[in-house]
Amino acid sequence: MRSDEELMNESMDEHDDVLQRARAALAPLPPANPAAVARILAAVRSDAGADVQPLRLHRETNRESHRESHRETRGEPRRSNRSPQRRWFAGAAILAAAAVVAVVLRGTDSTAPNGTDSLAVTARGDAPTVVAVDTNLSATGDETPYPAVLVPATEDASMEAVPVFFGFVGSARTVALVGDFNGWDADSMPLTRVDGTDRWVTSARIVPGRHVYAFVVDGARWVRDPSAPQAPDDDFGKPGSVLMVTPQ
Amino acid sequence: MSAYAVGYVSAASLCVATVLLAVALCVWPQSAKAQQRPPTSPSAEPVELRVDLNAIPDQRARAVLLATMRDAGAQGVPVEPLYGKIREGMAKGSPDDRIAEAVSQLAQRLMSAQTALAPARASDEIAAGAGALRQGVPVSALRALRAARPAQSLTVPLGVLTELVAYGVPTARATSQVRDLVRRGATNAQLVELSTNVQRDVAAGQPGARAFDSHAKRALALLVAPPSTSITAQPPVRPF
């Protein structure tokens, strides 16, 4: 028997659903009907009579047409041909102005060695940031893999590999990361011991999706991550852990 | 240059031309630089997945593995997951015949997944389909997901579906809801978030089906209904 509050929440969710759908449906209005637009324009023209001039959409500006109409009023000939030399001067002025604006816009990017490009490379660097390590775990001597931590990446394609941090706490001579992402090869992703501690760390770039992994300790012992869901699809009796890599 | 010469060309056209040229000068070197960048690979750490089958002492098991790999290759099934399964068995110290059996079963699932997910050719996607089949998801569910997302990878939706079923969500319900989410354009990140939320609630003691219903409903509410059933089936018209 559900409480009134639960029923009310459910009802509100349904309303929200409807509101979301309505909002999404009404947001993109269709393009205007060309026939209707033509009808309106024809009506405006017929109301205004023959004195209405079409809008000037070519390069002649209003100011210049106004100047020309004054000349025609005074009986002067229309200046239809501009001096080629003056047009070259104008072109050169445009180019010079564009160059100045471009230099200003690009700023330090093209001149300073530590400009925007360098910063961007640092931001999307392959080495993940170690601040993601859970430092609350103490080195007790027990083998304790600590959770795989997704490190933010700047790649925005949904199937680009994402840097993932792995940690393990325990006394061992060697610790290796194995999983479907490295073909269960115990030699390809060894963990590195943090000096003076029993902490072992490594990172790997893994494509988004579901992955199964485990740690191989001292080349033989299979240790799964207890903080992650256990993989149910084990064929060999030594289950691993499941990692869902989130696309960035 | 005289002021008259500049004034002869209208100020508006001068401004527009200046801005366009400036933008072109700014963009051109960067686009050229971008074209020189090497294409990003899906994984920055390519793994050599080949396995020396001579490391399998049991001749019968080795023969089964060789035949399995040969058949898979002949049918265009990606062999990387098969090599991975061999390595997994060897790393876990499993008996050779058990490895051969597991690889043979995986090859069959890969073939089924490849057929259901056609025209998918990506190893990750087909392996994800095989993983879902291993978890009890029917082949028809793979076909339904492919129909719902024909042009994009199903690697993440299949992984999410696999996990949901593992959390105790009934297969039919999980398949239906994930397919609906995909049809409504749910992103891979949204799907993974759904899986993560359900997993968290299950870890806290909530039944998987109940946790899933709650989170799936919220996820669906954020997405537009598919065209066939939504109110956008009749496009809005202007009132003239």
Interface residues (C-beta under 8 A of the other chain):
Chain A: D13 D16 D17 Q20 R21 A22 A24 A25 L26 L29 P30 A32 N33 A36 R59 T61 R63 E64 R82 R86 R87 F89 A90 A92 A93 I94 L95 A97 A98 A99 V101 A102 L105 R106 S110 D126 E155 A157 S158 M159 E160 A161 V178 D180 F181 N182 G183 W184 D185 A186 S188 M189 A204 R205 I206 V207 P208 G209 R210 V216 A220 W222 P229 P232 D233 D235 F236 G237 K238 V242 M244 V245 T246 P247 Q248
Chain B: M1 S2 Y4 A5 V6 Y8 V9 S10 A12 S13 L14 A17 T18 V19 L20 L21 A22 L25 C26 P29 T40 S41 P42 S43 A44 E45 V47 E48 L49 E80 P81 Y83 G84 K85 R87 E88 G89 A91 K92 G93 S94 R98 I99 A102 Q105 L106 D124 A127 A128 G131 R134 Q135 S153 T155 V156 L158 G159 V160 T162 E163 A166 Y167 T187 N188 A189 V192 E193 S195 T196 Q199 A203 K217 R218 L220 A221 L222 L223 V224 A225 S230 I231 T232 P235 P236 V237 R238 F240
